[in-house]
Amino acid sequence: MKEQYNLSLNGSGNSSGGTYKNVKICGEGTILDDIDCDAFKTYGASEVQGNVKAHMVTVFGETKIRGDLHSENVKVNGNLEVSGPVEVKRTKVRGMFDIGENFTGEEIDITGGISVKGNLEAENFTLNGGLTITDMLNAGNINIILRYEHSNVKEIGGEKITVQKKSSFFPFSKHGGYLHANLIEGDEIYLEYTKADVVRGNNVTIGPECEIGVVEYHESYKNADQSIVKEYKQI
């Protein structure tokens, strides 16, 4: 079996792609082609001008991947931008994750922001911050805490869906922090600070500061804080 070598870039520099055991970038480094490795770590500002396949990806700072990303684990403290589709089992982000196509995963935990130009599918999705998803967010358990203004998603589907807004740390900040969606559909749904055309579920609870066109429910419906619901009906 061919021995795998490590790749290390320090300061400012670039390297061709290839297959390595560990890849480490400290400073401003560029990988000029696809990279396949066990661990990919970057500290500072880095760029991969191709696809990344790695068991573990760790980002401290800012990294741009111009192709696809496939990994078992991704941890970000800073900003990660991926132009192509992303397939990651476990994702933990403290910062911003920007994805140019679909995102598929199992456990996704975001503190900060996420932008997906396509669909996001996961088993568990947790967000403390804001999101922009051009198509559908689909996960078994969805727990969203809104921190930013104007979060947008076309559709949300899941078993248990919770959308809440926590008060800001800053006393003079604007009210803000709404989630906008065309359709929200699930088994157990609780919504705050949400503007949606249609909400459909088994048990639906509408909390404060919501504007809903139609609520369709199977078993129970509650408008806990007298939010605006234009129509509701049992189906």
C-alpha positions in Angstrom: 0.0 0.0 0.0 1.4 3.4 -1.0 2.4 5.6 1.9 0.4 8.8 2.3 2.3 12.0 3.0 1.2 15.1 4.9 0.9 18.5 3.3 1.6 21.7 5.2 1.4 25.3 4.0 2.7 28.0 6.2 2.5 31.8 5.5 1.6 32.4 1.9 1.8 29.8 -0.8 0.1 27.2 -2.9 0.2 23.5 -3.7 -1.2 21.1 -6.2 -4.0 18.8 -5.1 -3.7 15.0 -4.5 -4.1 12.4 -1.9 -2.6 13.0 1.5 -2.9 11.8 5.1 -3.2 15.2 6.7 -3.4 18.7 5.1 -2.7 21.8 7.2 -2.8 25.4 6.1 -1.6 28.2 8.4 -1.8 31.7 6.9 -2.9 32.3 3.3 -2.7 29.0 1.3 -4.3 27.8 -1.9 -4.8 24.2 -3.1 -4.9 24.3 -6.9 -6.9 21.1 -7.5 -9.0 18.3 -5.8 -7.8 17.2 -2.4 -8.4 13.8 -0.7 -7.2 13.4 2.9 -7.9 12.1 6.3 -7.8 15.5 8.1 -8.0 19.0 6.5 -7.2 21.9 8.8 -6.9 25.5 8.0 -6.0 28.5 10.1 -6.3 31.9 8.5 -7.5 32.4 4.9 -7.4 29.5 2.5 -8.9 28.3 -0.8 -9.3 25.0 -2.6 -9.8 25.3 -6.3 -11.4 21.9 -6.6 -13.3 19.3 -4.5 -12.5 18.3 -0.9 -13.0 14.8 0.4 -11.9 14.3 4.0 -12.8 12.4 7.1 -12.4 15.6 9.2 -12.5 19.2 8.1 -11.6 22.0 10.6 -11.7 25.7 9.8 -10.5 28.5 11.9 -10.8 31.7 9.9 -12.1 31.8 6.3 -12.0 29.0 3.7 -13.4 28.8 0.2 -13.9 25.5 -1.6 -14.6 26.0 -5.3 -16.0 22.5 -5.8 -17.8 19.8 -3.7 -17.4 18.9 -0.1 -17.7 15.3 1.2 -16.8 14.7 4.9 -17.7 12.8 8.0 -17.2 15.7 10.3 -17.0 19.5 9.7 -16.2 22.1 12.4 -16.1 25.8 11.6 -15.1 28.7 13.7 -15.3 31.5 11.1 -16.6 31.3 7.5 -16.8 28.4 5.1 -18.0 28.9 1.5 -18.6 25.9 -0.8 -19.5 26.4 -4.4 -20.8 22.9 -5.1 -23.0 20.4 -3.2 -22.1 19.4 0.4 -22.5 16.0 2.0 -21.4 15.9 5.6 -22.6 13.6 8.4 -21.9 15.9 11.4 -21.6 19.6 11.0 -20.9 22.1 13.7 -20.5 25.8 12.7 -19.8 28.8 14.8 -19.9 31.5 12.2 -21.2 31.4 8.6 -21.7 28.5 6.2 -22.4 29.4 2.6 -23.3 26.6 0.2 -23.8 27.0 -3.6 -25.9 23.8 -4.1 -27.7 21.2 -2.0 -26.6 20.3 1.5 -27.2 16.7 2.8 -26.3 15.6 6.4 -27.3 13.9 9.5 -26.5 16.2 12.5 -26.3 19.9 11.6 -25.7 22.5 14.4 -25.3 26.1 13.4 -24.6 29.1 15.6 -24.5 32.1 13.3 -25.8 31.9 9.8 -26.3 29.4 6.9 -27.1 30.0 3.3 -28.1 27.2 0.9 -28.8 27.7 -2.8 -30.9 24.5 -3.0 -32.3 21.9 -0.6 -31.1 21.1 2.9 -31.8 17.6 4.2 -30.8 16.2 7.6 -32.0 14.1 10.5 -31.5 16.8 13.1 -31.2 20.5 12.3 -30.4 23.1 15.0 -29.9 26.8 14.3 -29.2 29.7 16.6 -29.0 32.7 14.2 -30.4 33.1 10.7 -30.9 31.2 7.5 -31.5 31.6 3.8 -32.5 28.4 1.9 -33.8 28.9 -1.6 -35.8 25.6 -1.7 -36.7 23.1 1.1 -35.5 22.5 4.6 -36.3 18.9 5.4 -35.3 17.2 8.7 -36.8 14.9 11.4 -36.2 17.4 14.2 -35.9 21.1 13.4 -35.1 23.6 16.2 -34.6 27.2 15.1 -33.8 30.1 17.4 -34.0 33.4 15.4 -31.3 35.9 16.1 -31.0 37.8 12.8 -33.5 39.7 10.7 -35.2 38.2 7.6 -34.6 34.5 7.6 -36.0 32.9 4.5 -36.9 29.4 3.3 -39.3 28.3 0.6 -40.6 25.2 2.4 -40.0 23.4 5.7 -40.9 19.8 6.3 -40.2 17.7 9.4 -41.6 15.6 12.3 -41.1 18.2 15.1 -40.6 21.8 14.1 -39.9 24.6 16.6 -39.2 28.2 15.7 -38.5 30.6 18.5 -37.0 34.1 18.9 -34.9 34.9 21.9 -34.5 38.5 23.1 -31.4 40.3 21.9 -28.4 40.9 24.0 -28.4 44.5 22.8 -31.0 46.7 24.4 -31.2 49.2 21.5 -31.4 46.6 18.7 -34.4 46.5 16.3 -37.3 44.2 16.9 -36.6 42.1 13.7 -35.9 38.4 13.6 -38.8 36.9 11.4 -38.8 33.7 9.5 -40.5 33.8 6.1 -41.8 30.6 4.4 -44.3 29.6 1.9 -45.2 26.3 3.5 -44.4 24.7 6.9 -45.5 21.1 7.3 -44.9 18.6 10.1 -46.3 16.5 12.9 -45.7 18.8 15.9 -45.3 22.5 15.1 -44.6 25.4 17.4 -44.0 28.8 15.8 -42.9 32.3 16.9 -42.1 35.3 14.8 -43.0 33.5 11.6 -44.7 34.7 8.4 -46.0 31.8 6.3 -48.6 31.2 3.7 -49.6 27.7 4.8 -48.9 25.8 8.1 -50.0 22.2 8.0 -49.6 19.7 10.8 -51.0 17.2 13.3 -50.7 19.5 16.4 -50.1 23.2 15.6 -49.4 25.9 18.1 -48.9 29.5 16.9 -47.0 31.7 19.4 -46.3 35.4 19.4 -45.8 37.7 16.4 -46.8 35.4 13.6 -48.7 36.1 10.4 -50.2 33.0 8.9 -52.4 32.7 5.8 -53.9 29.3 6.5 -53.4 26.7 9.3 -54.5 23.2 8.5 -54.4 20.8 11.4 -55.5 17.2 12.1 -55.8 17.0 15.9 -55.2 20.3 17.7 -54.7 24.0 17.0 -53.9 26.8 19.4 -53.2 30.5 18.8 -51.5 31.1 22.1 -50.7 34.8 21.7 -53.5 36.0 19.4 -51.2 36.2 16.4 -52.6 36.9 12.9 -54.1 33.8 11.4 -56.4 34.5 8.5 -57.9 31.1 8.3 -57.7 27.8 10.2 -59.4 24.5 9.5 -59.3 20.9 10.7 -58.6 18.4 8.0 
